[in-house]
């Protein structure tokens, strides 16, 4: 597979949210605004790219029997670094995302890419795969957060565009399911092969 295909497949063809339906907990839990979606997506992308690089680098030194636990230790270490940096430099975003940052450790997207791709491919290809999947995840979370924020509050990235209160449903949990459902329909309609 060529480098461009490795990078782009995670953005559209294998989008973790709109195609594979992976990572639904942070997708639904953190996307009450576009900023939250962007922040969670960027945090996950950092861990995804870095874990793919590290796992691809050490894959030949890890015995088969402890492969998955070793991957989890690598991912947990990277999440700890991310968590400490976010708490130090992005305190408001860290408080808003709360428990979802430590839960990146058990995000099925990250462990799945480590097992399915990074453990079998070169460091550069693994980095490209992580970046592509991470961008796809970030775009999906940001889009869902933008829709929910716009419909729920009339604002986008904190800037008010629509006067009035908005539709409260979209700020609450049921609104996440409704907005995600419509975005899934739109994404699948736009990417359907004819």
C-alpha positions in Angstrom: 0.0 0.0 0.0 1.4 3.4 -0.9 2.1 6.1 1.7 -0.8 8.4 0.6 -3.3 5.5 0.8 -2.1 4.6 4.3 -2.6 8.2 5.4 -5.9 9.0 3.8 -7.8 5.7 4.5 -8.3 6.8 8.2 -9.8 10.1 7.2 -12.6 8.8 4.9 -12.6 5.1 4.0 -11.9 3.8 7.5 -13.0 6.8 9.5 -13.2 5.5 13.1 -16.5 7.3 14.0 -18.5 7.5 10.8 -17.5 4.1 9.2 -16.1 1.8 11.9 -18.2 3.2 14.7 -15.3 3.0 17.2 -14.6 5.2 20.2 -18.2 6.0 20.8 -17.7 6.8 24.5 -15.6 9.9 23.9 -17.5 10.7 20.7 -20.8 11.0 22.5 -19.5 12.2 25.9 -17.2 15.0 25.0 -18.7 16.7 22.0 -21.1 19.2 23.6 -19.0 21.9 21.8 -16.7 22.1 18.8 -13.7 23.1 21.1 -14.3 20.0 23.2 -14.4 17.8 20.1 -11.3 19.3 18.7 -9.4 19.0 22.0 -10.4 15.4 22.6 -9.6 14.5 19.0 -6.2 16.2 19.1 -5.4 14.4 22.4 -6.4 11.1 21.0 -4.4 11.8 17.8 -1.2 12.5 19.8 -1.5 9.2 21.7 -2.4 7.3 18.5 0.6 8.6 16.5 3.1 8.3 19.4 1.9 4.8 20.4 2.0 3.6 16.8 5.6 4.9 16.5 6.8 3.3 19.8 5.0 0.0 19.2 6.4 -0.3 15.7 9.8 0.5 17.0 9.8 -2.2 19.7 7.5 -4.9 18.1 10.4 -7.3 17.5 11.5 -7.2 21.2 8.0 -8.0 22.7 7.2 -11.7 23.2 3.9 -12.8 21.7 2.5 -13.8 25.1 2.7 -10.3 26.5 2.1 -8.3 23.4 -1.3 -6.8 24.4 -0.2 -5.9 28.0 2.9 -4.3 26.6 0.9 -2.2 24.2 -1.3 -1.1 27.0 1.7 0.0 29.1 3.0 2.0 26.2 -0.4 3.7 25.6 -0.9 4.3 29.4 2.5 5.9 29.6 1.7 8.3 26.7 -1.7 9.1 28.2 0.0 10.0 31.5 2.4 12.4 29.7 -0.5 13.9 27.8 -2.6 14.2 31.0 0.1 16.0 32.9 0.8 18.4 30.0 -2.8 19.2 29.5 -3.3 19.8 33.2 -0.3 22.1 33.3 -0.9 24.1 30.0 -4.5 23.7 29.1 -6.3 23.6 32.5 -9.8 24.6 31.3 -9.9 22.0 28.5 -8.5 19.4 30.9 -11.2 20.1 33.4 -13.9 20.0 30.7 -12.8 16.7 29.2 -12.3 15.3 32.7 -12.4 11.5 33.0 -12.3 11.0 29.2 -8.6 11.9 29.0 -7.5 8.9 31.2 -10.0 6.7 29.3 -7.9 7.2 26.1 -5.8 4.2 27.5 -8.7 1.8 26.8 -9.9 3.5 23.6 -10.4 0.7 21.1 -9.2 2.8 18.2 -5.7 3.1 19.7 -5.3 -0.5 20.8 -6.8 -1.7 17.6 -4.4 0.3 15.4 -1.5 -0.9 17.6 -2.4 -4.5 17.1 -3.7 -4.4 13.5 -1.2 -2.0 12.0 1.8 -0.8 14.1 2.8 -4.3 15.2 3.1 -5.4 11.6 4.4 -2.4 9.7 7.4 0.1 9.6 7.7 3.1 11.9 7.0 5.6 9.1 3.9 3.7 7.9 2.7 3.4 11.4 3.1 7.1 12.1 1.1 7.8 8.8 -1.6 5.4 9.8 -1.9 7.0 13.3 -2.0 10.5 11.8 -4.7 9.6 9.3 -6.9 7.8 11.8 -6.3 10.6 14.3 -7.3 13.3 11.8 -10.4 11.3 10.8 -11.3 11.0 14.5 -10.6 14.7 15.2 -12.7 15.8 12.2 -15.6 13.6 13.2 -15.5 14.8 16.9 -15.2 18.4 15.8 -18.0 18.1 13.3 -20.3 16.5 15.9 -19.4 19.1 18.5 -20.0 21.9 16.1 -23.4 20.6 15.1 -24.4 20.1 18.8 -23.0 23.5 19.8 -24.7 25.4 16.9 -28.1 23.8 17.4 -27.9 23.7 21.2 -26.6 27.2 21.9 -26.5 29.1 18.6 -22.7 29.4 18.9 -19.8 27.9 17.2 -16.3 27.7 18.8 -17.8 30.0 21.5 -18.9 32.8 19.1 -22.7 33.4 19.0 -24.2 33.2 15.5 -27.9 32.6 16.2 -29.9 34.7 18.6 -32.0 32.9 21.2 -31.5 30.0 23.4 -31.1 27.2 20.9 -32.5 23.7 21.3 -31.5 22.3 24.7 -31.8 18.7 23.5 -28.6 19.0 21.5 -26.5 20.1 24.5 -27.8 17.0 26.4 -26.9 13.3 25.9 -29.8 12.5 23.7 -28.8 15.2 21.3 -25.5 13.5 20.8 -27.2 10.4 19.6 -29.5 12.3 17.3 -26.8 14.5 15.8 -24.4 11.5 15.4 -27.2 9.6 13.6 -27.8 12.4 11.1 -24.1 12.9 10.6 -23.7 9.2 9.9 -26.4 9.4 7.3 -24.8 12.4 5.6 -21.3 11.0 5.7 -22.4 7.6 4.3 -24.5 9.3 1.6 -21.6 11.5 0.5 -19.1 8.6 0.5 -21.3 5.9 -1.0 -19.9 4.2 -4.0 -22.2 4.4 -7.0 
